Each structure stands twice: as C-alpha cells, then as structure tokens.
Amino acid sequence: MTTQIQAARAGQITPEMEYVAQREQLPVETIRQEVAAGRMVIPANKVHLAGRLEPMCIGVAAKCKINANIGNSAVTSNVDEELRKLHTAVHYGADTVMDLSTGKDIDRIRQAIIEASPVPIGTVPIYQMLEELGGNIEDMRPQHFLDMVEHQAKQGVDYMTIHCGVKLEHLHLTTKRVTGIVSRGGSLIAKWMVAHRKQNPLYEHFDELCEIMRQYDVTWSLGDGLRPGSIADASDAAQFAELEVLGELTERGQQQGTQVMVEGPGHIPMHQIQMNVEKQMEICHGAPFYVLGPLVTDIAPGYDHITSAIGAAMAGWYGAAMLCYVTPKEHLGLPNEEDVKQGVIAYKIAAHAADIARGRPGAQDRDDALSKARFEFDWREQFRLALDPETAQRYHDETLPQDTFKSAHFCSMCGPKYCSMKITEDIRKMSEPEQLVDIAARGSQ
C-alpha cells in the first residue's frame, strides 16, 4: 500500500487529500505539498478508512486540532462508558480520540471505539502489551512490542504514540527532577533499560516498526517520554536530549515512507512556550507538533483543563498543530463523560483562539456572527452559534426561562435599564453617525 506521504512525494493526490482540502477550505495542491514536506499528516489507517473514518489532517497550514483521551483503567470503566465518552468527545468537537485503556478487555473496547468513530483513533501500544505481560515490563522482549503494534494496526488504529526517543544515556538527567519521569510509556521503557542494562529496544527496532506502520499507513506520534511533569522541570536537559533524538527519528520515519508527528511537553510556564514550540519545529524539521497541554501552573488540581488551555492557546498561536486536552480530573482520577466534555470545550476554545491569532482566513467569522446576534438581542442565534448551545441557553434560562424573554433586549445581568447595548441602540436611534460627529465637534469648542 502507498502511504499518504509516499503518494504526496510522487505528486499524486489521494481521495483523502481531496476530502481534507474541502474540509479545510484549502487548495488540494497545498495539502499535497504539506504532506510531501512532512509538515502535515493525514492519520488514516486503511482498515479504519474502510469503516466510518472521515479523513482529517494535522499541520500548521490547517486549522489547529484537538485530541481527547478516553479509555478504561484497572480500577473503573467498561465498553458502554467508553462509547459514551467517544460520542461526547466527537459531539463537542474533538478532531481525534486516543484510547488509553490500561485495564481489562482492551481489545473489545478498542474494536468498539474504532467501529463507532468517524475521527482518527490513537493508542499507546505499550499499555496493552504490559497488560498481556501481567504488568511486568521487565518480561518484555522486542518481539512482544512489534507484535502488539501490528495487532493494533490490523484493528484499524490510525496513529500510535511510541516512546522511541528515550535513550539509556538520558536517564541520569532525570534524577534531580521534582517529578521524575511522568510519561507512563517513558517510565516503563526507562525501567526496562535499567533492569536489562540495554538500550531502548523501541529505538533499536525503529526500522522494523516503520515497516509495520507503512503497511497500514499508521501515523507515528513520536512520544516525549521525558516530558516535564511540573513547571519546575520544564525545558531541562533531559527533555531536550530526547527532542534531539526525535528529530533524527522524524527524518528516518519520513524517509521510510511513514507519516510522523511529534509530541510535546506537558508542563511549561508561559514565558517558555514560544521557545519550546519553535525549538521543536526546528529540530523536527517542521513535523506537526502535538502538544500535551501544556499546563502553565501546577497549583490548580481540579481545574487543570483551564490552566492547560491557557498554555494550549499560546502553543497553538506559536505553531503547534494539535493540542491534547486536559480534563478537570487530570492528576486526580479517570475522567468521566462530563470531564471529557469540559476538556473538549476548553480546548476547542484554545484551538479556535489560536486560529484567530494565526490569522487563518475565516477563523473569526463565527465570532463576528455571534457578536452581531448579541448586539441585536437575537438570543436564539446566539445559542445556535455558541460552542456549547445547550449550556448557553441553560444559563440564560435559569433566570429568564419564558419564551417572551428570547426576544427581550436585555438579560438578567443588567435588566432593561442598565444594558449597555440597549443604551447604545437608543443612542443610535437618537442620532445618525454624522450627527454624533457634529455633536462631538460642538462639545469640544
């Protein structure tokens, strides 16, 4: 099978590129060129393409995308719960969804998710492999991992996070960190390397992994196993040592006909975000940057969807191509359906704000339409244009539920006498713009 990047580099336009061009309102040749250059990926496993998948793209030339994480744990959740989370994530605008299941019945859950999902599905294969090894990473042989990647590719997984960039010589750089190695995949690989006193087998078997990924056109999401887990550890030697390796693997993966995006740091203070995004784009040759957060402060457990959306908006502005959501439950527990909704909404706001800041054509059109409806007191149009129409109307109707108030020129915040927009309306009725200029001129004399 020819992958998207192989086709693009051969000058071919695939049906997926045509579909993506229409979705993005970009010339199809732009899509082809960006995919060929490695600055854009179209995560579309051929197995999922035969099902419900609606192709999309991730790249700085396109709209800023968001990912939602779902999946069970050893403690809680089942197939029905994960399908509800999937529906909620897609309904509120997630562009991709990662199944991060670590508990029982992983195969059945993932198969159900892939069959039900119109958006690309990502995974971290080491989780299921570990479950099948009984939780003992020391028992892993390289073939175990290769077999799991192939198994998940055959299921239809569109992109996979694989921690190939963590090397044995990097581990000592993490010893003085406040929060150590916070990536689950990164910590597992680190433990294996220390136990066996050997180099990362995922790095050493990268070419064999490329063969599997290329066969199904699974997109690499090169994992940042040494990402900082606190702002105290941000932008340290361990993080950037791994990033250099990811830059090398980006080139190798693309040369072997596989699509590649690169994951980015999870906790970064605001003043370091631009530097981190630009450094990644330079080292990884412009490959799409998939940012995990980033959280800009560590003091708000229960509100980390807000602290991270601040960083995500900035990262998107500076060039991140996809933002991985954080829910209110981050650091506290497994997200439920409502947590998924809150995370997706927070990140849709961040991605949309980034598109406006980047000057993407048409990005502000919906904002302008909603502002017009707001000034005209067209409440139903405001609700329709809102990112979350149900919540917008529910908040309005908590105090003014009757239908007559859907056409009222005020809300319960100001009432009929103190609404600035109503007063502005009155001023405009009292005087034409030219008269206001004349009044101002006479008033200044």
N, C-alpha and C positions, 0 to 999 in steps of 0.2 A: 504494500500500500504506500502511496505517496503521501507524505505529511503536508500540512499547510505550508510550512517553511520551505520544503523542497519544491512544492508547486510554485510558490511565490518567486523563488530564486530562479526557476526555469521560465519565468514570465507567464505562468498560467494563472488564470483567475478561476477559483473554485466556486461552486454554488454557495459554500459557506461564506466566502468573501463577498459575494453579491448580496447575500442576506444581511450580513453585518453592515455593509455600506448603506443599505436602505435604513437600517435601524439607527445608524449614527448620522445619517444625512451627510455623508462624505462621499467623494468620488471613489468608485471601486478601485481605481488605479492607486489612489492614496493608500487604501487598505493593503493592496498587494505590495506596494513599496515598503510600507512599515513592517509588514510581516517578514518580507525578504531581508530587511535590515536587522531583524531581531528586536525591534523596538515595540512590537505588538505581537500578541499571541491570540489564537482562537482555540480555546480549550474545547475540543470536540472529539472524544473517543468514538471510533467508528461504530462500536456497539451501541453507545448511547444515541448516536446520530440516527440509528435505525429505529429508535424508540421515540420518545417525546421531546428530545432536546431541541431547543431553539437557539441556534448559534449566536454567540456574542463575542466581543473582543475586549482585550485588556491592553491598554497602551496609552501613552501620554497624548497622542493625537486624537484620542477618542474621549468620550465622557469619563469622568472619574467614577470608578465602580466600587461597590462594597460587597464584602463577603460576610455571611452569617454562619456561625458554628453551631451545630447541633450534635446529637449523639448521646448514647446512654453511658452509664458508668457501672462499676461493680456494685454500687450502692442502690441505684434507682433508675427508672425509666424502662419503656418497652416499645414495641413497634408502633402501636397506635399513638403513643405520646410523641414519638419522633416524627411521625407523619403529620401530626397537628403542628409541631414546630416548623416543619418544612413548609406547610401551607401558609402559616403566619409569616414566615420569612419572605416567601415569594410574594404574598399578597401586599406586603408593605414595601417591597421594592428591592430585596436582596438580588444581586446580579449573579452570585454564585453561592453555593452552600457547601460547607465542609462537614462530613460525617466523621466525628472524632470519637466514635464509640470505643470504649475500653472494657466493657462488661461482657455479659454472656450474649449468645445468639447474634453475634455481629453480622454474620453472613446474611441471615434472613432480614435483619433491619436494613442493611445496605441495599440489598436487592430491591426491597420495597421502596426505598428512597429513590434509587435510580429510576425505577419504572414509573414513579409518580412525578419525577422532577423535570420541568421544562428548562431549568437552568443547569449549568455545569456543576458536577459534584466532585469535590476534592476529598482526599483522605491523607492520613499519615500511616503508611503500611506497617510501620514497626509496632503500632499498638496491637493490631490483630495478631501479628506474629508472636508478640510477647504473650498474649493470652493463650495461644496454642502451645507455647512452651511452658505453660504453668506459672508464668510470672518471673522466670529465672533468665535474665538476659545473658548470663554467663554461658548458658547452654546453646546460644545461637551459633550456628555455622553460617558462613556467607550464603550457602545454597538455600537455607531457610528463608532468608530475606529475598533472594531472587525469585524463589517460588511464590512468595506472598505478593510481590509486585506483579508477577504475571497473572496470578489468580485474580487480583483486583482489577487489572487491566481487562481481563476476559469478562468481568462483571459489567464493565462499562464506565469505570471511574475516569473522569476527564483530566484531572491533574492531581499530582501527588507531592506532598512535602517529604523530602528525603534529606537527611542531615549528612550530606557528603563532605561538608567543608570543615567539620571539627576534626582536627588532627592531634595526634598524641603529644606533639611538641607544644600545643597551645594550652594544655590543661593546667600547667603550673601558673599561667597568667590569671587564673580564676581564684586562686587560693586566698587572696586578700579581699575578695569581693564581699560586700554586705550580704547579698542574696545568692551568691554562688552561681550555679548553672540552673536556670529556671525553665528552660525548654525541656519538656518531658523526653522528646526524642534525643535531644542533645545530651541530657544526663544519662540516658540509657546507653548510648554509644560510648560516652566517657567511661562509664562503669565497665563496659566490656573491654575497652582498651586497657584500662588499669588492671583488670583481672587477668588478661592474657598477655600483657606487655607487648601488644602488637598495634600496628597502625589501623586506623579506621577502615573496616572492610568495605564500607559503602564507597569510600574514596577509591580504594584499590580495585573495586569491581565496577567502577563507573561506566566503562565501555560496555560491559555486559548489560548493565541496567539500561543504557542507551538503546541497545538492540531491542529490548522489550518495549520500551517507551515508543520507539519508532514504529514498531509493528502495528500498534494500536493508535498511534498519534496521541499518546498521553503527554500532556504538558508537564515539564519539570516545574516544581515550585521549590527551588533550592532553599532548604531550611536554614534559618540562622540559629543554630544550636547553642551559640554562645551570646545570644542577645542579652542585654542588661535587663534585670528584673526589678530594678529600682533606679531612680534618677541618680543615686549615689554611684552607681556602677556604669552610668551612661558614657559612651564614647571612649571606652578604655582599650587597652592594648589587646585584650582577648577578642573583643568584638571586631576590631579592625583587622586582626590577624586572620580571622575566619573569612572576613569580607574579601581579602586578597585571594583566598582560595576559591571563593565563589565566583570571582571574576574570571579566574582560569577555567573553572568548570562551565561557566556560561559559554565561553568560546568553544570549548570542546564539545559541549552538547549541541550547539548550533551547527558546528562542522559535521556532526554525525547525523544531521537531519532531524533533530528534535527541537521542539519549541521550549523556550526557557523563560521563566520569570524568577525573580529573586525576592526572598522575604527580608523584611527589615526590622529594626529594633523595636522593642516593646515599651520601654520607659526612657523618655528623652525630655529634658527640660526645654522649654520653649526656645530659648536662645541657641540651642544646638540643633534644632530640627532642620533648618535650611542647609547647614553644613553636612548633616548626615545624608540628606536626600541627594545633594549634589555630589558627594563623595561616592555614594553607591552608583549613581548614574555614570560617573567617570570610570570607576574601577570595573563595573559590569557592562561597559560598552553600550549603555542606553537600554539594556534589557528592562522590561517593565518591573517597577518596584512595587512590591506587595507589602504594605506597612501594617504591622501588628500594633494597633493603637495609633500613635504612641501616647502613653499616659504622661502628662506633664507635671504631675504631682502625685505623691503617694499617701496623702492624708485622708482620702475620701472613700474608704470601703463602703459599698452600698450605692455609691454614686460614680463609680469608675466609668460608666458609659458617658458621663458628662466630662470628666477630666480627660478622658482619652479622645473624645470627639473634638475637643479644643485642639489637641495635637494633630488629630487626623485632618482637620480642615487646613491647618498650616502645611502639613506634609503634602496634601493634595494640591495646594496652591503652588508649592515649590517643585512639583513634578511627579509625585507618587501616582501610580496608575490605578491601584486598587487599595482600599482600606479595609482591614479586617476588624469587624465590630468588636466591641467590648460590651458586656451586659452589666446591669447593676449587681449581678451575682459574682462578678469576677473576683477571684481570691477568696470567695466565701462559700461557693457551692455550685451544684449543677443547675444551669439555667432552666426555668420552666417556660411555658408558652408566653406568658406575659413578659418575662425577662427578654425573650427573643424579640418581641415587638418593640420594647423600649430600646434595645440595642440597635435594631434596624433603623428605627426612626431617627435616633441620634446621629447615626452615620449617614443616612440619606441627607440630613441637613448639612453635615460636614462636606460630603461629596458635592452637593449642589453649590454650596458656598465656594468651594474650590473651583468649580467650573466657571462661576461668575468672575472670581478673582483672576483666573487664567484667560478671561476674555473669550471663552468659547462662544461662537456665534449662536444666538438664540437661547443661551442659558438663562438670561434674565426675563425672557418673555412671560413666563408663568408668574413671576414676582410682580411684573408690571400689571398683568391682567388682574391679579388678586388685589393689588393696591387700588386699581380703578374701581373694582367692585366694592372695596371697603369704603372709599370716598363717596360712592353712590348709594351706600347702605343697602347693597344688594346682598343680603345675608346668605341666601341660598347659593349664589355664585361663589361667595367666599368659602362656604363649606365645600363646594364641589372642587374648587381649586386647591384646597388645603392638602398638605401631605397626608394628614390623617383626618378625613372629613368627619368620621364618627365622633372622635374626641372633640373636634372644634365645635360641632353642633351641640354635643352634650354639655360642654362648658357654658355655651350661650344659653341653653335651655334650662340650666339649673335654676336660674333666677327669672327668666322671661320665656316660659315654655309655650305660651299661646301663639297660635298662627299669626295673629294680628301683629305681634312683635317681630315677625320675619320681614315686615316692610317698614318698621319703625326707624326713624332717623336718629336713633340713639341706642345705647346698650345700658346694662345695669352699672357699668363703671362710672359713667358721668351723668346719666339721666338726660332728660330733654333740654335742660337749661345750661349745662356745662360742657356739652360736647363740642370740642374744638372744630371738628369737621362740619358739624351743623352750623356753627357760628361762621365758619369760612363760607359755607353755602349762602348764608344770609348776606355776608359782605358782598359776594359776587352778584347777588340779586340787586343790591343797593347801588352798585356802581360798575360800569364797564371798565376794562383794564386801562383804557385811555384816561378815563376819569380819575382812576386811582393815581396815575402818573401826575395828572394836573393837581389833584389834592395834595400830593407829596411836595410838588413844586411850590405851591402856595404856603404849605405848612413850614417850609424851610426858609421862607422870606422873613 
